[in-house]
Amino acid sequence: MEWILHVAGLMLWLGGLMAAGLLRGPEQPGQSSTQRRLLVALAWPGFALVLLTGLGLLFRSGGAMASDGWFHVKMTLVLILLALQILMAGGRLRGAWVTPVVGAVALGAIFLARTKPF
C-alpha cells in the first residue's frame, strides 16, 4: 500500500513541476501566480507524500537498499528535482527547457528504482 501512495505522490509532484515549467517566457499578468498555485497545490504536497512514503519504504526494508549504488544515484536525481522545484518557486527558473529536463531526470530516477541495476 505504501508504494501506491509513493507513486501517487510522484505523479502529483512531477505533474506539478512539469505543468509549472510549461509557463515560460516573459512573465504575463497572472502567470507567476498560476505557476505558484501549481507548485503549492500539486508539487509541494506531492513532494511531501513522496518523502514520507519513501522514508517509510526505506525503514520497512531495514535500510538495506541505502547502501546500494543505484540508490545513491537515484537520491542524487531526486535532489536535482527538488533543486529545480526550489528555483522555480523562487522565480529564478523559467524557460521551455524546464519541463523536458524534469521529465528526463524523473525517468532516470524511476528507471533506477525499478531495475536496481547496480
Phi and psi restraints in degrees (value plus and minus 20) as a CYANA .aco file:
   2 GLU   PHI     -82.6   -42.6
   2 GLU   PSI     -58.2   -18.2
   3 TRP   PHI     -88.5   -48.5
   3 TRP   PSI     -49.2    -9.2
   4 ILE   PHI     -85.6   -45.6
   4 ILE   PSI     -63.4   -23.4
   5 LEU   PHI     -85.8   -45.8
   5 LEU   PSI     -54.5   -14.5
   6 HIS   PHI     -83.4   -43.4
   6 HIS   PSI     -65.4   -25.4
   7 VAL   PHI     -87.2   -47.2
   7 VAL   PSI     -59.5   -19.5
   8 ALA   PHI     -82.5   -42.5
   8 ALA   PSI     -62.9   -22.9
   9 GLY   PHI     -83.4   -43.4
   9 GLY   PSI     -58.3   -18.3
  10 LEU   PHI     -82.7   -42.7
  10 LEU   PSI     -61.2   -21.2
  11 MET   PHI     -84.2   -44.2
  11 MET   PSI     -62.9   -22.9
  12 LEU   PHI     -82.9   -42.9
  12 LEU   PSI     -67.3   -27.3
  13 TRP   PHI     -81.5   -41.5
  13 TRP   PSI     -73.6   -33.6
  14 LEU   PHI     -88.9   -48.9
  14 LEU   PSI     -56.6   -16.6
  15 GLY   PHI     -81.6   -41.6
  15 GLY   PSI     -63.3   -23.3
  16 GLY   PHI     -84.8   -44.8
  16 GLY   PSI     -62.2   -22.2
  17 LEU   PHI     -85.1   -45.1
  17 LEU   PSI     -63.9   -23.9
  18 MET   PHI     -88.9   -48.9
  18 MET   PSI     -61.4   -21.4
  19 ALA   PHI     -84.8   -44.8
  19 ALA   PSI     -62.3   -22.3
  20 ALA   PHI     -86.1   -46.1
  20 ALA   PSI     -53.5   -13.5
  21 GLY   PHI     -88.6   -48.6
  21 GLY   PSI     -43.2    -3.2
  22 LEU   PHI     -90.9   -50.9
  22 LEU   PSI     -39.8     0.2
  23 LEU   PHI    -101.8   -61.8
  23 LEU   PSI      77.6   117.6
  24 ARG   PHI    -151.4  -111.4
  24 ARG   PSI     157.0   197.0
  25 GLY   PHI      62.8   102.8
  25 GLY   PSI    -186.0  -146.0
  26 PRO   PHI     -82.2   -42.2
  26 PRO   PSI     120.7   160.7
  27 GLU   PHI     -88.0   -48.0
  27 GLU   PSI     105.7   145.7
  28 GLN   PHI    -117.3   -77.3
  28 GLN   PSI     140.1   180.1
  29 PRO   PHI     -78.1   -38.1
  29 PRO   PSI     106.8   146.8
  30 GLY   PHI      66.3   106.3
  30 GLY   PSI     -29.8    10.2
  31 GLN   PHI     -89.7   -49.7
  31 GLN   PSI     -63.6   -23.6
  32 SER   PHI     -86.0   -46.0
  32 SER   PSI     -54.0   -14.0
  33 SER   PHI     -89.3   -49.3
  33 SER   PSI     -53.8   -13.8
  34 THR   PHI     -86.1   -46.1
  34 THR   PSI     -63.9   -23.9
  35 GLN   PHI     -81.6   -41.6
  35 GLN   PSI     -63.2   -23.2
  36 ARG   PHI     -81.9   -41.9
  36 ARG   PSI     -62.8   -22.8
  37 ARG   PHI     -84.1   -44.1
  37 ARG   PSI     -58.6   -18.6
  38 LEU   PHI     -82.8   -42.8
  38 LEU   PSI     -62.6   -22.6
  39 LEU   PHI     -87.0   -47.0
  39 LEU   PSI     -62.1   -22.1
  40 VAL   PHI     -92.5   -52.5
  40 VAL   PSI     -59.9   -19.9
  41 ALA   PHI    -102.4   -62.4
  41 ALA   PSI     -50.5   -10.5
  42 LEU   PHI    -137.1   -97.1
  42 LEU   PSI     -75.1   -35.1
  43 ALA   PHI     -87.7   -47.7
  43 ALA   PSI     -69.3   -29.3
  44 TRP   PHI     -86.6   -46.6
  44 TRP   PSI     -64.9   -24.9
  45 PRO   PHI     -83.5   -43.5
  45 PRO   PSI     -57.1   -17.1
  46 GLY   PHI     -82.6   -42.6
  46 GLY   PSI     -63.6   -23.6
  47 PHE   PHI     -81.7   -41.7
  47 PHE   PSI     -63.1   -23.1
  48 ALA   PHI     -80.8   -40.8
  48 ALA   PSI     -62.0   -22.0
  49 LEU   PHI     -86.3   -46.3
  49 LEU   PSI     -61.8   -21.8
  50 VAL   PHI     -82.2   -42.2
  50 VAL   PSI     -63.9   -23.9
  51 LEU   PHI     -82.9   -42.9
  51 LEU   PSI     -69.8   -29.8
  52 LEU   PHI     -85.2   -45.2
  52 LEU   PSI     -66.1   -26.1
  53 THR   PHI     -91.8   -51.8
  53 THR   PSI     -52.5   -12.5
  54 GLY   PHI     -84.4   -44.4
  54 GLY   PSI     -61.9   -21.9
  55 LEU   PHI     -84.5   -44.5
  55 LEU   PSI     -59.3   -19.3
  56 GLY   PHI     -81.6   -41.6
  56 GLY   PSI     -63.7   -23.7
  57 LEU   PHI     -85.0   -45.0
  57 LEU   PSI     -58.3   -18.3
  58 LEU   PHI     -84.8   -44.8
  58 LEU   PSI     -66.2   -26.2
  59 PHE   PHI     -88.6   -48.6
  59 PHE   PSI     -55.2   -15.2
  60 ARG   PHI     -84.2   -44.2
  60 ARG   PSI     -51.8   -11.8
  61 SER   PHI    -100.2   -60.2
  61 SER   PSI     -21.8    18.2
  62 GLY   PHI      58.4    98.4
  62 GLY   PSI      -6.2    33.8
  63 GLY   PHI      56.4    96.4
  63 GLY   PSI      -9.9    30.1
  64 ALA   PHI     -81.1   -41.1
  64 ALA   PSI     -60.6   -20.6
  65 MET   PHI     -95.2   -55.2
  65 MET   PSI     -34.2     5.8
  66 ALA   PHI     -84.6   -44.6
  66 ALA   PSI     -38.5     1.5
  67 SER   PHI    -115.6   -75.6
  67 SER   PSI     -23.5    16.5
  68 ASP   PHI    -100.0   -60.0
  68 ASP   PSI     125.2   165.2
  69 GLY   PHI     -83.4   -43.4
  69 GLY   PSI     -60.6   -20.6
  70 TRP   PHI     -80.5   -40.5
  70 TRP   PSI     -54.5   -14.5
  71 PHE   PHI     -86.7   -46.7
  71 PHE   PSI     -59.0   -19.0
  72 HIS   PHI     -86.0   -46.0
  72 HIS   PSI     -61.0   -21.0
  73 VAL   PHI     -86.8   -46.8
  73 VAL   PSI     -62.0   -22.0
  74 LYS   PHI     -80.6   -40.6
  74 LYS   PSI     -65.2   -25.2
  75 MET   PHI     -85.6   -45.6
  75 MET   PSI     -53.3   -13.3
  76 THR   PHI     -82.6   -42.6
  76 THR   PSI     -62.6   -22.6
  77 LEU   PHI     -85.5   -45.5
  77 LEU   PSI     -57.7   -17.7
  78 VAL   PHI     -84.1   -44.1
  78 VAL   PSI     -60.7   -20.7
  79 LEU   PHI     -85.1   -45.1
  79 LEU   PSI     -54.3   -14.3
  80 ILE   PHI     -84.6   -44.6
  80 ILE   PSI     -62.4   -22.4
  81 LEU   PHI     -82.0   -42.0
  81 LEU   PSI     -62.0   -22.0
  82 LEU   PHI     -83.9   -43.9
  82 LEU   PSI     -60.9   -20.9
  83 ALA   PHI     -82.8   -42.8
  83 ALA   PSI     -62.1   -22.1
  84 LEU   PHI     -80.5   -40.5
  84 LEU   PSI     -61.8   -21.8
  85 GLN   PHI     -83.9   -43.9
  85 GLN   PSI     -63.6   -23.6
  86 ILE   PHI     -84.2   -44.2
  86 ILE   PSI     -60.8   -20.8
  87 LEU   PHI     -85.9   -45.9
  87 LEU   PSI     -58.8   -18.8
  88 MET   PHI     -86.1   -46.1
  88 MET   PSI     -62.2   -22.2
  89 ALA   PHI     -84.4   -44.4
  89 ALA   PSI     -52.1   -12.1
  90 GLY   PHI    -103.0   -63.0
  90 GLY   PSI     -21.6    18.4
  91 GLY   PHI      55.9    95.9
  91 GLY   PSI      -7.0    33.0
  92 ARG   PHI    -115.3   -75.3
  92 ARG   PSI     -18.8    21.2
  93 LEU   PHI    -152.2  -112.2
  93 LEU   PSI      94.6   134.6
  94 ARG   PHI    -162.6  -122.6
  94 ARG   PSI     133.9   173.9
  95 GLY   PHI     117.4   157.4
  95 GLY   PSI     139.7   179.7
  96 ALA   PHI     -88.4   -48.4
  96 ALA   PSI     -37.4     2.6
  97 TRP   PHI     -99.7   -59.7
  97 TRP   PSI     -33.6     6.4
  98 VAL   PHI     -84.8   -44.8
  98 VAL   PSI     -68.5   -28.5
  99 THR   PHI     -82.1   -42.1
  99 THR   PSI     -68.5   -28.5
 100 PRO   PHI     -85.2   -45.2
 100 PRO   PSI     -51.1   -11.1
 101 VAL   PHI     -87.5   -47.5
 101 VAL   PSI     -65.0   -25.0
 102 VAL   PHI     -78.5   -38.5
 102 VAL   PSI     -65.0   -25.0
 103 GLY   PHI     -82.2   -42.2
 103 GLY   PSI     -63.7   -23.7
 104 ALA   PHI     -86.4   -46.4
 104 ALA   PSI     -64.0   -24.0
 105 VAL   PHI     -84.6   -44.6
 105 VAL   PSI     -62.2   -22.2
 106 ALA   PHI     -84.5   -44.5
 106 ALA   PSI     -62.0   -22.0
 107 LEU   PHI     -81.7   -41.7
 107 LEU   PSI     -58.3   -18.3
 108 GLY   PHI     -81.7   -41.7
 108 GLY   PSI     -64.2   -24.2
 109 ALA   PHI     -86.0   -46.0
 109 ALA   PSI     -61.0   -21.0
 110 ILE   PHI     -86.6   -46.6
 110 ILE   PSI     -61.3   -21.3
 111 PHE   PHI     -79.3   -39.3
 111 PHE   PSI     -65.5   -25.5
 112 LEU   PHI     -83.5   -43.5
 112 LEU   PSI     -60.7   -20.7
 113 ALA   PHI     -87.4   -47.4
 113 ALA   PSI     -55.8   -15.8
 114 ARG   PHI     -99.9   -59.9
 114 ARG   PSI     -59.0   -19.0
 115 THR   PHI    -116.3   -76.3
 115 THR   PSI     -44.9    -4.9
 116 LYS   PHI      24.4    64.4
 116 LYS   PSI      40.3    80.3
 117 PRO   PHI     -88.7   -48.7
 117 PRO   PSI     -42.5    -2.5
